[in-house]
Amino acid sequence: MNGAPFLVTERLELWKPAAHDLAPMFAIVSQPQTSRYLGPAPTMPDHFLRFARNAGSWLLYGYGVLMVRQRGGDGALLGNCGLFHSWRGLGADFDDQPEAGWILSEQAAGKGFAGEAMRAIYTWFDAEHGPRRTVCMIDPGNTASLRLADKLGFVALRDAELAGEPVRLFVRG
Protein backbone atom coordinates (compact mmCIF):
# COMPACT_ATOMS: atom_id res chain seq x y z
CA MET A 1 0.00 0.00 0.00
CA ASN A 2 1.31 3.37 -0.98
CA GLY A 3 0.22 6.74 0.32
CA ALA A 4 -2.21 7.28 3.12
CA PRO A 5 -5.69 5.99 3.89
CA PHE A 6 -8.60 7.99 2.47
CA LEU A 7 -10.38 8.03 5.85
CA VAL A 8 -9.32 7.00 9.34
CA THR A 9 -11.62 6.10 12.24
CA GLU A 10 -10.86 5.13 15.81
CA ARG A 11 -10.12 1.53 14.81
CA LEU A 12 -9.98 1.50 11.01
CA GLU A 13 -8.17 2.74 7.94
CA LEU A 14 -10.32 3.09 4.81
CA TRP A 15 -8.42 2.98 1.52
CA LYS A 16 -9.49 3.52 -2.07
CA PRO A 17 -9.41 0.18 -3.91
CA ALA A 18 -6.20 -0.85 -5.68
CA ALA A 19 -5.36 -3.78 -7.95
CA HIS A 20 -3.62 -5.60 -5.08
CA ASP A 21 -6.97 -5.72 -3.23
CA LEU A 22 -8.65 -7.88 -5.90
CA ALA A 23 -7.42 -11.31 -4.70
CA PRO A 24 -7.81 -10.67 -0.94
CA MET A 25 -11.34 -9.37 -1.48
CA PHE A 26 -12.16 -12.43 -3.59
CA ALA A 27 -10.95 -14.62 -0.71
CA ILE A 28 -13.32 -12.73 1.62
CA VAL A 29 -16.39 -13.00 -0.63
CA SER A 30 -15.60 -16.70 -1.09
CA GLN A 31 -15.79 -17.45 2.66
CA PRO A 32 -18.95 -19.49 3.36
CA GLN A 33 -20.16 -17.26 6.21
CA THR A 34 -19.70 -14.17 4.03
CA SER A 35 -20.88 -15.47 0.65
CA ARG A 36 -24.16 -16.88 1.99
CA TYR A 37 -25.73 -13.40 1.69
CA LEU A 38 -24.15 -12.37 -1.61
CA GLY A 39 -26.13 -14.48 -4.06
CA PRO A 40 -24.67 -17.26 -6.22
CA ALA A 41 -21.16 -18.52 -5.40
CA PRO A 42 -18.67 -16.01 -6.76
CA THR A 43 -16.29 -16.73 -9.60
CA MET A 44 -13.18 -14.65 -10.20
CA PRO A 45 -14.62 -13.20 -13.45
CA ASP A 46 -17.82 -12.14 -11.65
CA HIS A 47 -15.82 -10.79 -8.73
CA PHE A 48 -13.57 -8.82 -11.07
CA LEU A 49 -16.61 -7.14 -12.64
CA ARG A 50 -18.01 -6.21 -9.21
CA PHE A 51 -14.61 -5.00 -8.02
CA ALA A 52 -14.04 -2.95 -11.20
CA ARG A 53 -17.56 -1.45 -10.99
CA ASN A 54 -16.98 -0.39 -7.41
CA ALA A 55 -13.50 1.01 -8.10
CA GLY A 56 -14.74 2.74 -11.26
CA SER A 57 -17.41 4.53 -9.28
CA TRP A 58 -14.61 6.71 -7.85
CA LEU A 59 -13.56 7.87 -11.31
CA LEU A 60 -17.06 8.42 -12.68
CA TYR A 61 -18.93 9.76 -9.64
CA GLY A 62 -16.36 10.84 -7.04
CA TYR A 63 -17.33 8.18 -4.51
CA GLY A 64 -17.08 4.41 -4.20
CA VAL A 65 -16.30 1.55 -1.86
CA LEU A 66 -13.32 1.71 0.46
CA MET A 67 -11.12 -1.17 1.50
CA VAL A 68 -11.22 -1.69 5.27
CA ARG A 69 -8.09 -2.42 7.30
CA GLN A 70 -7.49 -2.33 11.04
CA ARG A 71 -5.70 0.80 12.17
CA GLY A 72 -2.17 -0.01 13.29
CA GLY A 73 -2.64 -3.60 12.16
CA ASP A 74 -0.69 -5.74 9.73
CA GLY A 75 -2.46 -4.30 6.67
CA ALA A 76 -4.66 -7.36 6.14
CA LEU A 77 -7.88 -6.62 4.33
CA LEU A 78 -11.00 -6.92 6.52
CA GLY A 79 -13.48 -6.21 3.72
CA ASN A 80 -15.00 -3.21 1.99
CA CYS A 81 -17.62 -0.61 2.86
CA GLY A 82 -18.88 2.41 1.04
CA LEU A 83 -21.22 4.15 -1.34
CA PHE A 84 -20.95 3.32 -5.02
CA HIS A 85 -22.97 4.03 -8.13
CA SER A 86 -24.69 1.11 -9.77
CA TRP A 87 -27.46 0.01 -12.10
CA ARG A 88 -29.00 -3.31 -11.07
CA GLY A 89 -32.18 -3.29 -13.14
CA LEU A 90 -34.36 -2.96 -10.04
CA GLY A 91 -36.30 0.13 -11.13
CA ALA A 92 -36.14 3.91 -11.11
CA ASP A 93 -36.61 4.05 -7.32
CA PHE A 94 -33.32 2.13 -6.84
CA ASP A 95 -31.09 2.30 -9.94
CA ASP A 96 -28.79 5.20 -10.87
CA GLN A 97 -28.32 6.31 -7.25
CA PRO A 98 -25.60 6.03 -4.63
CA GLU A 99 -25.86 2.54 -3.16
CA ALA A 100 -24.48 1.66 0.27
CA GLY A 101 -22.79 -1.67 0.80
CA TRP A 102 -20.63 -3.41 3.35
CA ILE A 103 -18.88 -6.77 3.19
CA LEU A 104 -16.58 -7.98 5.96
CA SER A 105 -14.60 -11.16 6.41
CA GLU A 106 -15.82 -13.84 8.81
CA GLN A 107 -13.06 -12.80 11.21
CA ALA A 108 -14.09 -9.12 11.18
CA ALA A 109 -17.86 -9.61 11.40
CA GLY A 110 -19.71 -8.79 14.60
CA LYS A 111 -17.18 -6.26 15.91
CA GLY A 112 -18.94 -3.06 14.83
CA PHE A 113 -16.44 -2.37 12.04
CA ALA A 114 -19.07 -1.95 9.30
CA GLY A 115 -21.05 0.58 11.33
CA GLU A 116 -17.90 2.50 12.26
CA ALA A 117 -16.77 2.58 8.63
CA MET A 118 -20.18 3.53 7.24
CA ARG A 119 -20.67 6.38 9.72
CA ALA A 120 -17.30 7.84 8.68
CA ILE A 121 -18.14 7.34 5.01
CA TYR A 122 -21.52 9.08 5.36
CA THR A 123 -19.90 11.99 7.23
CA TRP A 124 -17.43 12.42 4.35
CA PHE A 125 -20.08 11.83 1.65
CA ASP A 126 -22.55 14.34 3.09
CA ALA A 127 -19.81 16.99 3.39
CA GLU A 128 -18.46 16.33 -0.11
CA HIS A 129 -21.65 15.61 -2.09
CA GLY A 130 -24.33 17.04 0.16
CA PRO A 131 -26.90 14.93 1.98
CA ARG A 132 -28.57 12.81 -0.71
CA ARG A 133 -30.93 9.94 -1.06
CA THR A 134 -29.02 6.64 -0.96
CA VAL A 135 -30.20 3.06 -1.29
CA CYS A 136 -29.07 -0.36 -0.14
CA MET A 137 -30.02 -3.96 -0.84
CA ILE A 138 -29.92 -6.71 1.81
CA ASP A 139 -30.65 -10.42 1.82
CA PRO A 140 -33.77 -10.87 4.02
CA GLY A 141 -31.92 -13.44 6.19
CA ASN A 142 -29.00 -11.15 6.97
CA THR A 143 -30.18 -9.90 10.35
CA ALA A 144 -26.88 -8.20 11.19
CA SER A 145 -27.01 -6.08 8.03
CA LEU A 146 -30.69 -5.35 8.55
CA ARG A 147 -29.87 -4.03 12.04
CA LEU A 148 -27.00 -1.92 10.69
CA ALA A 149 -29.19 -0.46 7.94
CA ASP A 150 -31.71 0.56 10.60
CA LYS A 151 -28.99 2.17 12.73
CA LEU A 152 -27.76 4.08 9.67
CA GLY A 153 -31.24 5.50 9.06
CA PHE A 154 -32.43 3.30 6.20
CA VAL A 155 -36.14 2.55 5.87
CA ALA A 156 -37.77 -0.22 3.85
CA LEU A 157 -38.49 0.61 0.23
CA ARG A 158 -39.77 -2.75 -1.07
CA ASP A 159 -38.94 -6.41 -1.60
CA ALA A 160 -37.44 -7.45 -4.93
CA GLU A 161 -35.58 -10.25 -6.64
CA LEU A 162 -32.04 -10.10 -8.02
CA ALA A 163 -30.60 -13.01 -10.03
CA GLY A 164 -33.48 -15.16 -8.78
CA GLU A 165 -32.76 -14.40 -5.10
CA PRO A 166 -35.02 -12.37 -2.79
CA VAL A 167 -33.64 -9.04 -1.56
CA ARG A 168 -35.00 -6.18 0.49
CA LEU A 169 -34.46 -2.68 -0.82
CA PHE A 170 -33.98 0.27 1.52
CA VAL A 171 -33.68 4.04 1.18
CA ARG A 172 -32.01 6.69 3.33
CA GLY A 173 -32.55 10.43 3.08
C-alpha positions in Angstrom: 0.0 0.0 0.0 1.3 3.4 -1.0 0.2 6.7 0.3 -2.2 7.3 3.1 -5.7 6.0 3.9 -8.6 8.0 2.5 -10.4 8.0 5.9 -9.3 7.0 9.3 -11.6 6.1 12.2 -10.9 5.1 15.8 -10.1 1.5 14.8 -10.0 1.5 11.0 -8.2 2.7 7.9 -10.3 3.1 4.8 -8.4 3.0 1.5 -9.5 3.5 -2.1 -9.4 0.2 -3.9 -6.2 -0.8 -5.7 -5.4 -3.8 -7.9 -3.6 -5.6 -5.1 -7.0 -5.7 -3.2 -8.6 -7.9 -5.9 -7.4 -11.3 -4.7 -7.8 -10.7 -0.9 -11.3 -9.4 -1.5 -12.2 -12.4 -3.6 -10.9 -14.6 -0.7 -13.3 -12.7 1.6 -16.4 -13.0 -0.6 -15.6 -16.7 -1.1 -15.8 -17.4 2.7 -18.9 -19.5 3.4 -20.2 -17.3 6.2 -19.7 -14.2 4.0 -20.9 -15.5 0.7 -24.2 -16.9 2.0 -25.7 -13.4 1.7 -24.2 -12.4 -1.6 -26.1 -14.5 -4.1 -24.7 -17.3 -6.2 -21.2 -18.5 -5.4 -18.7 -16.0 -6.8 -16.3 -16.7 -9.6 -13.2 -14.6 -10.2 -14.6 -13.2 -13.4 -17.8 -12.1 -11.6 -15.8 -10.8 -8.7 -13.6 -8.8 -11.1 -16.6 -7.1 -12.6 -18.0 -6.2 -9.2 -14.6 -5.0 -8.0 -14.0 -2.9 -11.2 -17.6 -1.5 -11.0 -17.0 -0.4 -7.4 -13.5 1.0 -8.1 -14.7 2.7 -11.3 -17.4 4.5 -9.3 -14.6 6.7 -7.8 -13.6 7.9 -11.3 -17.1 8.4 -12.7 -18.9 9.8 -9.6 -16.4 10.8 -7.0 -17.3 8.2 -4.5 -17.1 4.4 -4.2 -16.3 1.5 -1.9 -13.3 1.7 0.5 -11.1 -1.2 1.5 -11.2 -1.7 5.3 -8.1 -2.4 7.3 -7.5 -2.3 11.0 -5.7 0.8 12.2 -2.2 0.0 13.3 -2.6 -3.6 12.2 -0.7 -5.7 9.7 -2.5 -4.3 6.7 -4.7 -7.4 6.1 -7.9 -6.6 4.3 -11.0 -6.9 6.5 -13.5 -6.2 3.7 -15.0 -3.2 2.0 -17.6 -0.6 2.9 -18.9 2.4 1.0 -21.2 4.1 -1.3 -20.9 3.3 -5.0 -23.0 4.0 -8.1 -24.7 1.1 -9.8 -27.5 0.0 -12.1 -29.0 -3.3 -11.1 -32.2 -3.3 -13.1 -34.4 -3.0 -10.0 -36.3 0.1 -11.1 -36.1 3.9 -11.1 -36.6 4.0 -7.3 -33.3 2.1 -6.8 -31.1 2.3 -9.9 -28.8 5.2 -10.9 -28.3 6.3 -7.2 -25.6 6.0 -4.6 -25.9 2.5 -3.2 -24.5 1.7 0.3 -22.8 -1.7 0.8 -20.6 -3.4 3.4 -18.9 -6.8 3.2 -16.6 -8.0 6.0 -14.6 -11.2 6.4 -15.8 -13.8 8.8 -13.1 -12.8 11.2 -14.1 -9.1 11.2 -17.9 -9.6 11.4 -19.7 -8.8 14.6 -17.2 -6.3 15.9 -18.9 -3.1 14.8 -16.4 -2.4 12.0 -19.1 -2.0 9.3 -21.0 0.6 11.3 -17.9 2.5 12.3 -16.8 2.6 8.6 -20.2 3.5 7.2 -20.7 6.4 9.7 -17.3 7.8 8.7 -18.1 7.3 5.0 -21.5 9.1 5.4 -19.9 12.0 7.2 -17.4 12.4 4.4 -20.1 11.8 1.7 -22.5 14.3 3.1 -19.8 17.0 3.4 -18.5 16.3 -0.1 -21.6 15.6 -2.1 -24.3 17.0 0.2 -26.9 14.9 2.0 -28.6 12.8 -0.7 -30.9 9.9 -1.1 -29.0 6.6 -1.0 -30.2 3.1 -1.3 -29.1 -0.4 -0.1 -30.0 -4.0 -0.8 -29.9 -6.7 1.8 -30.7 -10.4 1.8 -33.8 -10.9 4.0 -31.9 -13.4 6.2 -29.0 -11.1 7.0 -30.2 -9.9 10.4 -26.9 -8.2 11.2 -27.0 -6.1 8.0 -30.7 -5.4 8.5 -29.9 -4.0 12.0 -27.0 -1.9 10.7 -29.2 -0.5 7.9 -31.7 0.6 10.6 -29.0 2.2 12.7 -27.8 4.1 9.7 -31.2 5.5 9.1 -32.4 3.3 6.2 -36.1 2.5 5.9 -37.8 -0.2 3.8 -38.5 0.6 0.2 -39.8 -2.7 -1.1 -38.9 -6.4 -1.6 -37.4 -7.4 -4.9 -35.6 -10.3 -6.6 -32.0 -10.1 -8.0 -30.6 -13.0 -10.0 -33.5 -15.2 -8.8 -32.8 -14.4 -5.1 -35.0 -12.4 -2.8 -33.6 -9.0 -1.6 -35.0 -6.2 0.5 -34.5 -2.7 -0.8 -34.0 0.3 1.5 -33.7 4.0 1.2 -32.0 6.7 3.3 -32.6 10.4 3.1 
